[in-house]
Amino acid sequence: MGERPPAGVREQVDGYVLLDAFIRAVRTVFDADRGSGPGLNEAQHVVKDRCRHHGDTVARTPTAPSAPAVLPPGARG
């Protein structure tokens, strides 16, 4: 498969990348052609390249605040 997956796989991967679903995107590349396709490490590189390609258009999943000062009063233990 090389560094660039086929168009259909790339479209699927791009969809996952845009949703910030990195692991699903890697699995899609990895599973695309297990016989002669990329290994896990190469699949991760392919997805990282697609993330860089899309840059700021990726819908990043916000990280949850963990410091008590930034949590709402009802959420504090």
Secondary structure, 3 states (H helix, E strand, C coil): CCCCCCHHHHHHHHHHHHCCCHHHHHHHHHHHCCCCCCCHHHHHHHHHHHHHHHHHHCCCCCCCCCCHHHCCHHHCC
